[in-house]
Amino acid sequence: MIRNTYPEAFESLWKIFIIAAKKGLIGAGGKSKGYDAFKAKQCTSEDAEYLVKCLINQIGAKVRLKQAGEFVPPFQSPERWIRNERFEDVIEQPELGEVVRPRSDQRKIEAAKRYRDKHMGGSVVEAGMGESSLGGIGQHDIRILENWT
């Protein structure tokens, strides 16, 4: 069997997709198809950095919605997320605790606020940037994503 090798820029993005998949936030998709879409867009390492930041922010937004008891549809497969430029999507969400729907559980909202304040201390991208080849997306950021519930 011949193993494909991928550039470091794509591998960094793929690590974030794997984390999203483990959290149940992304549909199935093959690495080779994802890379084909990445290559078709002629992504540079700067583009990959941008994609990583977008994906991290979108994961954070979806996790916060999920913690607040909202329905969260999964991401498209990595291939479609890149090909359809879903990295440009803005995920709208209410401020935690400000919008309470009739069936909302206030305890869940308060718990989500406490979790946000204790563990996130701001947006994911702002929280503890480590050094890496992707201009500040470091191992600390990946650990934050892996530990989100």
N, C-alpha and C positions, 0 to 999 in steps of 0.2 A: 504494500500500500504506500502510495506517495503522499506525504504530508505537505500541505500548503504552508507557505511561510507568508506572513503579512508584515507590512511596515509597522514600526513602533507607534506611529500616529493612530493607525487603525486599531491596534491592540489596546491602546489606552481607552479608546471609545468602547471597544468590545467588552472590557472589564466592567464598565458601568452598565451596559446592557445585561450582563450576566447577573449583576446585583439586582437590577429591576426585575429580571425574570424570577429570581429567588423570592422576591417580595410579591410575586403574582401580579405585577403591574404591566407586563409586556407579553404579547403573544409569541408563539413559537416562530422561530426563523433561523435559517442556517447561517453560519458564519461566512461561508463562501458567497452566498447571495448578498449578504450585507456588504461584504467587501466589493463585490461587483458594482453595487449601487454607489459606494464610496468612491470607487475608481471612476465610474461613469460621470460623477460630478466633478472629477478632476480635483479632489480635495488635497490641499496642501497641509502641512503641519499646523499652520495658523488656523485653517478651516477646521481641522480636527479639534484644536483647542476650543474653538467656538462651539462646536457640536457637543463636546464634553460638558462645557458650562451650561449649555441649553438643556441637555439631558438631566444634569444634576438638579437644575432649578425646577424642571418639570416633575422630576421624581419627588422632590421636596413638596411641591404644590399638591401633588396627588396624595402623598402620605398625609399631609395636613388635612385634606378633605376627608380622607378615609378615617382619620382619628376623630374628626368632628361628626362622624356618622353619615356622611354623604356617600352617594353612589359614585364610584370612580371607575369609568370604563378603562380597560387596559390600553396601553400604547399599541400602535400597529407593530408588525414585525420590524426588526431592525432595517431590513431591506426597504420596506415601504416607508418607514419613518424618514429615512434618508432620501429616497427617491421622490417622495411626495412633499419634501421639505417641511415635515411636521415639526422640525426643530424651531420653526418660526412661530408656532402656536403659543398663545398666551393663555394660561389656565386661570380663569377668573375664579376667585374664591372670596367669601365673606371674611371679615375679621372675626377671629375666634371669639365667641361670647357676645358679639354684637347682634348677629342675626340668629334668632331662635325660632325655629319652625315649630308648629304645634306638637309634633311628635318627637322633637329633639329632647335628648336626655341631658339636662343641665350638668349632671355629674361628669358625663363624657367630655363636654365642652371645657369644663374647669380642669379636668385631668389633662386634656390636650394642651391647654394654655400653660399648665405647670410643666408639662413635658417640654413644650417649646421653649419656655423661659430657662429651664434647667439645662437642657441638652443642646439646644440649637443656638441660642444667644444671637439671633439675627438670621440672615439668610444662609443657606448652606454654603454658598460660594464665599461669603464673608467669614465664615467660621473657620479659624485656624488653618490658613493656607500653608501647605507644606511646599518644599522645594521639589520640583520634578521637571522633566523635559517638556511638560505642557504648561509652562508659564504660570505655576502656582497651584495647579490641581495636584495635590499630593496624597500621600498615603493616609494622612489624617482625614481628608475629605472622604476617601473611600471607606475608612472605618466608620465614619458617621453614617454613611449610607447603609452599610452592612448592618448596623445596630438599630436602624429604624424599624419599628414594628408596623 
